[in-house]
Amino acid sequence: MNKKLLITGSILGMLGIILGAFAAHGLKALISTAAIATFETGVRYQIYHAFFLLFLGNTTMVSLKMKSYIFYCILFGVLLFSGSIYGLATNVLTVIDFKTIGFVTPIGGLGLICGWGLLLWAVYKHKVN
């Protein structure tokens, strides 16, 4: 599980940097300034949670079972939250109307909140030796 967390965190971080650079350089002429800011919000949350997974993969205060629950909350949260934001911000560039799936953004946010809440619970319950 720790290896999966570290690999996923690394991939999310790498993709976050790539998407951030793409927004700054490739999208600047194609979408509005407000849409760029929205896209960058998705990037920021993706990178925050890449670091979260890297931390989680390196801590011994959380059981492997709890790490698994947290991992899936964070992974699905990032995919739904940041992914839908990327789609909404670039909506004018596609034939797909991402506004129809905009309702998944808060569901993704809830997944992220649950991941943080589970981490809080696991650390709180951890017995200090």
matplotlib code that plots the C-alpha trace (Angstrom):
import matplotlib.pyplot as plt

x = [0.0, 2.8, 4.4, 1.0, 0.6, 4.0, 3.6, 0.2, 1.4, 4.3, 2.1, -0.4, 2.4, 4.0, 0.7, -0.1, 3.2, 2.5, -1.1, 0.0, 2.6, 0.0, -2.4, 0.2, 1.5, -0.8, -4.2, -3.5, -4.5, -7.4, -9.5, -10.4, -8.3, -11.1, -11.0, -7.2, -7.7, -10.3, -8.0, -5.2, -7.5, -7.8, -4.0, -3.4, -5.7, -4.2, -0.7, -1.8, -3.2, -0.1, 1.8, -0.9, -0.4, 3.4, 3.1, 0.6, 2.9, 5.7, 3.8, 3.6, 0.9, -1.9, -2.7, -2.5, -6.3, -7.0, -4.4, -6.4, -9.6, -7.9, -6.2, -9.4, -11.1, -8.3, -7.9, -11.5, -11.7, -8.9, -10.3, -13.8, -12.8, -9.8, -10.9, -14.3, -12.7, -10.3, -13.3, -15.4, -12.5, -11.8, -15.5, -15.3, -12.6, -14.6, -17.7, -18.6, -20.6, -18.9, -21.5, -23.7, -21.3, -20.4, -22.3, -19.4, -17.1, -18.6, -18.8, -15.0, -14.5, -16.4, -14.1, -11.1, -12.7, -13.4, -9.8, -8.5, -11.1, -10.0, -6.4, -7.4, -9.3, -6.4, -3.9, -6.2, -6.7, -3.0, -1.5, 1.7, 4.4]
y = [0.0, 2.4, 2.0, 2.5, 5.8, 7.0, 6.1, 7.7, 10.8, 11.1, 10.7, 13.3, 15.7, 15.2, 15.7, 18.7, 20.4, 19.5, 20.8, 23.9, 24.7, 23.8, 26.3, 29.0, 28.6, 26.6, 27.7, 31.4, 32.5, 30.1, 30.7, 33.6, 34.8, 33.6, 30.2, 30.0, 30.9, 28.1, 25.6, 26.6, 25.9, 22.3, 22.1, 23.5, 21.0, 18.1, 19.1, 19.5, 16.0, 14.6, 15.8, 14.4, 10.9, 11.2, 12.0, 9.2, 6.7, 7.6, 7.6, 4.7, 6.3, 5.0, 1.3, -0.1, -0.7, 2.9, 4.0, 2.1, 3.9, 7.3, 6.5, 5.8, 8.9, 11.1, 9.5, 9.7, 13.1, 14.4, 12.8, 14.2, 17.6, 18.6, 16.6, 18.3, 21.7, 21.1, 20.2, 23.2, 25.6, 24.4, 23.9, 26.4, 24.3, 21.0, 19.6, 18.1, 20.3, 19.8, 21.9, 18.9, 17.0, 20.0, 18.4, 16.0, 18.8, 19.0, 15.2, 15.2, 17.8, 15.6, 12.8, 15.0, 16.1, 12.5, 11.6, 14.3, 13.3, 9.7, 10.8, 12.9, 10.0, 7.5, 9.9, 10.6, 6.9, 6.1, 4.7, 6.5, 4.1]
z = [0.0, 0.9, -2.6, -4.2, -2.2, -3.2, -6.9, -7.1, -5.2, -7.6, -10.7, -9.4, -8.6, -12.0, -13.9, -11.7, -12.8, -16.5, -16.3, -14.5, -17.2, -19.9, -18.4, -18.1, -21.6, -23.8, -22.7, -22.1, -25.6, -25.8, -22.7, -20.4, -17.5, -15.2, -16.8, -16.3, -12.6, -12.3, -14.1, -11.7, -8.7, -10.0, -10.4, -6.9, -5.2, -7.2, -6.1, -2.5, -2.5, -4.3, -1.2, 1.0, -0.5, -0.3, 3.4, 4.0, 2.3, 4.7, 8.0, 10.4, 12.5, 10.2, 9.6, 6.1, 6.1, 6.9, 4.4, 1.8, 2.7, 2.7, -0.6, -2.4, -0.9, -2.1, -5.5, -6.4, -4.8, -7.0, -10.1, -9.6, -8.1, -10.2, -13.2, -13.4, -12.8, -15.8, -17.9, -16.8, -17.3, -20.8, -21.7, -24.6, -26.3, -26.5, -28.0, -24.7, -22.4, -19.1, -17.3, -17.4, -15.1, -12.9, -10.0, -9.5, -8.4, -4.8, -4.7, -5.4, -2.7, -0.3, -1.1, -0.3, 3.0, 3.9, 3.2, 5.6, 8.2, 8.1, 8.5, 11.5, 13.0, 12.5, 14.0, 16.9, 17.6, 17.2, 20.4, 21.3, 22.6]

ax = plt.figure().add_subplot(projection="3d")
ax.plot(x, y, z, "-o")
ax.set_aspect("equal")
plt.show()
